[in-house]
Amino acid sequence: MGYPIGSDLVPVLKQSEIEQVVLALLAGAGVPRDQSRLQCDLLVDAEMRGLPSHGLLRLPRIIERIANGVTDPNARGDCDWVSPAFLRVDGKRGLGPVVALNALDAAMPRAREMGTAVVSIANSNHIGSLGFYAECVANAGQSVIAFSTSEALVHPWGGRRALIGTNPIAIGVPGAPEPFVMDTATSVVSMGKIHDHAARGEAIPAGWALDADGVVTEDAERAKQGAIAPVGGAKGYALGLAFELLVSGLAGASIGRDVKGTLDSTEVANKADLFILIDQPLAAFDAYLDELRNSPPADGFSGVRIPGERGRALRAERRQGGVPVDEGLWAQLLRLQQEVV
């Protein structure tokens, strides 16, 4: 284990070191080896791409949920083709990445046959970063639009109470040498990012969230009990609401303040996920992306980036130089590992 120069004792770990601990903890919680690998890959990829809110921070809660019986470590989900191109999945309380990747494995051949396939998932646990799945599908040669819902964490435009999910969307499009991958929430930030700030004892920027009284706060702990702002004001609110209605409706899942189970350890997860797969030839767009990259930057910017590039570059860098992990979180994971050995 090393520490970067000038750091406040932030451990920098090899990817293999992190994976060894994650796999040991999941195995100790009763997760079969192949399913542990899928959950591990999702968490570690988030850390590698600089998304700690969707990475190791989630692992203790995953283990608690298994121990409390609200997550089934063995479930892969039941798939039901309700029409030639629509797959409805009952996740059976399985781990989110396990259920989602199992469903995509079933749907991608159908998309090749039909041109498109739609997958709705209910009764499954937190799915993690949607960009992970968008990249997987795009690397396999298909385009994908991915959605997920969450607990009511976002206040409507003009409101002060959390009534809508963060409801992210990701889009993956095959390309060379890398696919195009966009992943964003319809809230200013994810609640996971606020939890990450709270765990580190860091303030959040003004404008991210309201406290439980509906007052703007920079205190991450107070924000955890309040409401996140929709991104882009009224437009983000409209998108988040539209996604909630569409995704929850197609999956037959809960909606609004009835959604639970991705930020706690005791409730059955009842959010929804949706994937739209498209298997059709695409016109080449590499020259256009290069035009964007090479366009003159605005004042204060070093250049124009394509969505997803920063995370990919960081992942490549961390494969070589190691991954910085919050010291308190890493110590917690090591303690948990000692308990399960």
Secondary structure by P-SEA (a helix, b strand, c coil): cccccccccbbbbcaaaaaaaaaaaaaaacccaaaaaaaaaaaaaaaaaccccccccaaaaaaaaaaaccccccccbbbbcccccbbbbccccccaaaaaaaaaaacaaaaaaccbbbbbbccccccccaaaaaaaaaaacccbbbbbbcccccccccccccccccbbbbbbbbbccccbbbbbbcccccaaaaaaaaaacccccccccccccccccccaaaaaabbbbcccaaaaaaaaaaaaaaaaaaaccccccccccccccccccccbbbbbbbbccccccaaaaaaaaacccccccccccccaaaaaaaaaaaacbbbbccaaaaaaaaaaaaaac
